[in-house]
Amino acid sequence: MSARPRALMLSACLVVVTAGCASGDVSTRPAAGSSVVPPSASAPSAPASSTSAAEPVAPARRAGSVVTPRRPTRATLPSGRDVRVTTAGTTGSGVLDVPDDVDVAGWWRGGSRIGDPFGSILVAAHVDSDAEGLGPFAELLTVREGARVRLEGDGLRQDFRIGSRRLVAQGSLVDDGWIFDASGDLRLALVTCAPPYDASRGGYQNLAVVTAVPLGPPEAT
């Protein structure tokens, strides 16, 4: 297996991901490269009532109190495994700079945070590497609808329920608002690489995109 690419591609408004994903029964062979491309500037802009993904949003108000949004620093996957989450920007070519370490995920800083009232929280990680083998996000290839994921960050946590798992071809996804959109209800998108793996074509050919919705408002830890 050739060494996997180091970055996931993201485009300006929607995410372009190249990581392994599964829909139904798929090979458990780790996906070698992943790329997420954030929403591009050419993508449709969010409604005037919503906040740009690149700008901080106002604190969410819940039950008479104000919640200060926090970036995620840890994710607890359905298996119970904790994954450290760091901030991920984009490279000069617009590719999401996902951490090289398969045990660490990257939160796209252009997206929403824990406690934001709307938009997509995007967290991506490599599915494997030649040196480290399978990473925690490999379980996204077989995760089931209804499973729970928890995000935590600086005194705040929020639980999410997985609603879908789809296999998406590597490339720009600027038209796929279900993956990333700065407007609409808050949701979580977890992304990693998925089979098939073709070294002659650069590695994994698909991304596994898992979407989840909040089970309730964020809570103080």
Beta strands, then each sheet from edge to edge (+ up, - down):
strand 1: 8-12
strand 2: 37-39
strand 3: 60-62
strand 4: 65-67
strand 5: 74-76
strand 6: 82-88
strand 7: 95-96
strand 8: 104-108
strand 9: 120-124
strand 10: 128-129
strand 11: 133-134
strand 12: 148-153
strand 13: 156-169
strand 14: 187-198
strand 15: 203-214
strand 16: 219-220
sheet 1: 2+ 1+ 7-
sheet 2: 3+ 4-
sheet 3: 16+ 13- 12+ 5- 6+ 8+ 9- 14- 15+
sheet 4: 10+ 11-
end
